């Protein structure tokens, strides 16, 4: 039986993640308040950010940027799209 959470992104009860998807306090906060569906949305958004900004995820600056965007995506005003982004 999977656990449910009141998802901060979907604003409803939904199946929760099986484990913290990110290390540290942010990962624990996501585990407690983000659903599987919302996490999948973030993964898609993160992939777009990596591609559009040509980020290298092992670069500490890129990791910090993605962490800040993740925080905004779930718990802030939302992660912005790149200025020239056009969905394909």
C-alpha angles and dihedrals in degrees: 000000000000123000122245130217134190095248115224091208101043094035092222143082111281140155110290131221120276093230141356106291095204133035126257133012094327090055092050091049091051091048090053099044111022127081128219090252093051091048089053089053089052092050089055092046092047091051090052091050092049092050098042095045092036091232125180105217093210091059109100092222091052091047091051091048092050091047091052091048091049090053091050093044094057107022107019138048092301134269114286123234117240111272096248096035116140116180111238 
